[in-house]
Amino acid sequence: MTMGREFLSKLKESCVSILPIILLIIILNFASASFRLDEGTMAGPTFVSFVVSAIPLLLGMTLFNMGAEKAMGKIGEVVGTTLTKRKSLALLVVIAILLGTLMTVAEPDLTVLSQRLLPSGPNWLLVAVAALGVGIMLAVAVIRVILQKSLKIWVVIAYGLVFALGCMADPDFFPIVFDSGGATTSAISSPFIIAFGVGIASVRGGRNSEDDSFGYAGICSLGPLITVMLLGIFLDKGFILGNLTTEIDAMTSDSLTVFADIGPFYANQIVSAITDVSISISPIVVFFFIYNIFLKLRSKELLSIIVGLVYTYVGLVIFLFGANAGFIPVATALGSNFVHVDEWIFLVFGAVIGCLIVIAEPAVHVLADQVAEVTRGTIRKGQVFVSLAIGTGLAVLFNVIRVVYNINMIYFVIPIYICGFVLAFLVPEIYVAIAFDSTGVATGTLSSCFLLPLFIGYVNLSSNGDADTVLKEGFGIIGMISTMPIIAIEALGLYGVIKNKVEYRRALKRVMEVDDDQVIHLPLGEGEVKEKEYGMAQ
């Protein structure tokens, strides 16, 4: 595929992903005075800024999707492949911890979360603790595959540790813990981690090589749950509330008031996007070029990766600028507006926007492409998108119910995880791996830049700026979204298993003869076995 055709193909995907969200918000703005993005007018500075931001959002997502495949994915696969061939588990573990930590420190979504939580405090503390958790768990994910251990058992043990630690932590801190887990594996780290796992699994080989290609991002998301939960045990809640109290007005004052504000606001956001993405990309770029001194890739492969890195950098800068410039002011305005309308409208909006926003996340496209490629089309991209859209829509709906009716987050999270663990033992291993990978990729830049300020704005106004309530209810949406993809993807696997068994029985009845019990059936080939296990054979 030529570069021009590839660009148009990715641009079409971006339009299908993002335009429905933009159209929904535009319709709300014109349909009711209660949803005016600008008080007293249909087309004020906030609305204009939002519409204009559609261009960088579309262009940025297109370039990022092109670059992620050429650069981040390729680097991850090359590093995973070459390190595994050296057959040094110790070296592989050290590099995994280093890369996992470096990538997460630079993850823009985690920075957004930390700045919202501790705007005037040491937000680096949350970032550092969460990043260390990702690095440690990436090493654990590598060890699991090398030793060929079941993902299901390791995940159950890890979540058991999380909830055991939760018994010692302040329950009000849980939304931050689960938000941290969801914000760590996103636009920068997810393409690398997923491809890193594919590279290790391809060299490791074995009957379960395809199953072992996934699950890394899911295990990495567990790291911050453990390390941030430990932080919550020792961190003084009053310290966080003090920061929130002094800065809560600044957190909800992103709305534009006059057109003259747009220029300075855009300038600030573009500088912020360039800074954040430069910090995000640089550790991976520096590591790769140092690594390539020993690897010595061919010039053609190296040039392709460099071009991909440029696409990734430019695309992510433009996308992040569009998300920050267009979505944060709109989210702030909408969050305040929902306080004044009937609760059922907020519930419906939450379900719809949840379905739409996950499809627009760049990391979701990377995962869907990787799933389709590794399973050779047995699990189709469309099936991954539909499952994640339904799961995320329900997650946002549950979060609306949680904040509107003041229900503790734990009453949603525990039943969801119990259902996920039960389903895990009813579906093929590959669906479990993809399901836990989805927990990180479903919570990306748009969730951090749109849904997080939306709920903070709603809770801040409805609670009259009470910092304790904002901590308990304003946060948590990222964590809530990260839970439901587990059930959504595993339900897809269960549907495939049931469908396969029904079709098999129907086919058996059509060809059954009296003496069929005398027939000797030959063993299936490896590819046929995989299709039967996936339950989604064409």
Secondary structure, DSSP 8 states (H G I E B T S, - for coil): --HHHHHHHHHHHHHHHHHHHHHHHHHHHHH-GGG-SBTTBSS-HHHHHHHHTHHHHHHHHHHHHHHIIIIIHHHHHHHHHHHHHTT-HHHHHHHHHHHHHHHHHT-HHHHHHHHHHSTTS-HHHHHHHHHHHHHHHHHHHHHHHHTT--HHHHHHHHHHHHHHHHTTS-GGGHHHHHHHHHHHSSTTHHHHHHHHHHHHHHHH-STTTTGGGS-HHHHHHHHHHHHHHHHHHHS-HHHHHHHHHHHHHHHT-----SGGGHHHHHHHHHHHHHHHHHHHHHHHHHHHHHHHHHH---HHHHHHHHHHHHHHHHHHHHHHHHIIIIIHHHHHHHHHHGGGS-HHHHHHHHHHHHHHHHHT-HHHHHHHHHHHHHTTTSS-HHHHHHHHHHHHHHHHHHHHHHHHTT--THHHHHHHHHHHHHHHTTS-HHHHHHHHHHHHHTS-HHIIIIIHHHHHHHHHHHTTT-HHHIIIIIS-HHHHHHHHHHHHHHHHHHHHHHHHHHHHHHHHHHH--TTGGG-------HHHHHHHHHT---
